[in-house]
Structure formats: C-alpha cells, structure tokens
C-alpha cells in the first residue's frame, strides 16, 4: 500500500519554530510530527510514503533518509511549483500512487495527530465497497468547521455544510482518507480543494463513506492547539502504553522525558510536559503544560508553563516563562526574566522582561 502526506507550505502559524525546520519536522512529543504518521502507516503495511510539498524538499528528504533505513519504508517527494490546494497534489503524484494493483491509498494532512486507527479504516473501506472513506471526528463547536452529514447506520456521506448557523451535526473532516485509485480520475492538475470540490461530487454519486475516529484528534498546526494536542497524546499514551511515561516523586500527571535528558534535584515536572533528548533541567525547576525540545538547558528555579522552548535554547535562573511563550531555536533568556506570551525568533538573547504578548525580532 501507498500513502500521500499533504505537507504543503511554510507553516507560518508555527513560526518561529518553522523558521528552523519545515513544519512536519518540528518535534511533537520528542519526535518529528510526520514521524508519528509514517510509523503508524508502516505498522499497517504501507511500503511507500509520498510527501506533497512546495517548500524546501531537500531539507525534508535529507532528514528522512535516516528514517527510511530505520523503518524500511520508501519516502519520496512530489514537489509543486505552485500551490495546488488539497486535491491538486494527488493529480501531480498520480504516477507514484498508482501501480496497477487497484489497492486503495491513504491521504493524510501532516498537521493531524491522533491514534491513527488505520487497520480499522482499511476494514471499513473494504466492507462498504464505496470509492472513498474519510475519517471524521466529533467536535463541541461544529459552527467553526465544515460539518459532514452522514447516515449513522452505514456511514454513507449525504452532504457537507460549511460553518453551519443551525445544528446539522457535530462531525468534521479529520484529514485522514483512504481512496480508491479511481478517485484520481476525478481530479485535474490544477489548484483544487478535495474537501470542497472532489468529496461533494463523490458524495452525490453515493460513493463516499465516513468513519468516526475513535480516540483523540487534534490539528496541531498552531501553538495553542499544539499544547492541547500534547495533553491528548499523553493521555492516550497513559491508556495504551503507560510504561513510556516518566515516573518518580518529581513527576505530576503525564510526562514524557527522553532517556538522555538530565533532571536535577527538587524539580516538579508535569502535568502534560515533554522533555527532549539531551536537555538539562537544573535543580528546583517547575515545568507544566510545555514542550522542551532537544538540547535545551533550564537553569535553577526557573518556572515554565503553557509554552514551547525551541531547540538548544537556555532559560536563566528564576526566569518565568508562561502564557504561550514560544522560543525559537537557540534563544537565550537571562536570569530573572519574565515572558508573558513572547514569541521570540531564533538566535536572540532576551535580557529584559516581555510583559505582554508580542513578537521579539
């Protein structure tokens, strides 16, 4: 089987992290976002993953070469010269996706994090005999999204309603699809939306089905959702593989600590924290609801909450970092500095406090 991951463009919503690496390579729970997807695809027998990309493919490919060998899966790029929306890239990658076997292929949005129940998706797709299956997830506020209206019994999709003013349902497109090769005959090589142009046509032919995604779902393409996604992901780890979570008197709730990270005496870490490889957390530090990426040093008695600390940064003694502060790569925060929602570009030194949310160039 094959899979296409829609990587797209610059990842502007996750700047300043995406100034250092393309968005799919930004770490989430101590590994690049896209690796969560590729590993789950490999587990259900996918042998080739195609990345649809319009920005810095060489960076992606150099990075993923290592994982190709480790996982034993082929990873290639299909590069757009102009943005082609969410369906155009399928037409562009047609030759890579169709091998004459007639097997369906996966399509994923690269920002989506979930438990990836791909084997159930394959079973459901084969059982209904339609042309395409989309995964849907239930949300509390459907009026912000495009809602999928479907038959509860069979999963057959009847129609799509964009940002409904009155309640028509609470299921939205989760950005995970399994498509028969015949779907490619419906797509032209031009900027096209799969959600707004292709799926409604398949639905009107009564060949589109939806499966409700079990477990959690999050689009982690922006900082607030990234932090929420980490909480949901760690919750899911606790249920499914609790041995991966950190334990100890200094741990509160769900915490992921890389084996090469060093945690000092008297720290309090958690809930909902990921500490990456090679990090040094000095004594007396408090961490909650945050991600600390590879190679970061957090000095004594610093306090970090609801924030993302980018690769190889330093946080000074008694510093306080909170309210969706995002430090890009190699940012150095001085001792006793306070950051209230600062967004700091890479390679900066912060010597004075950031009292209200702002971008520090």
Secondary structure by P-SEA (a helix, b strand, c coil): cbbbbbccccccccccccccccccccccccccaaaaaaaaaaaacccbbbbbcccaaaaaaaaaaaaaaaacbbbbbbcccccccccaaaaaacccccccccbbbbbbccccccccaaaaaaaaaaaacccbbbbbbbbcccccccccccccccccccccccccccccccccccccccccccccccccccccccccccaaaaaaaccbbbbcccccccccccaaaaaaaaaaaaaaaaaccccccccccccccbbbbccccccccbbbbccbbbbccbbbbccbbbbccbbbccbbbbccbbbbccbbbccbbbbcccbbbccbbbbccbbbbccbbbbcccccccccccccccccccccc
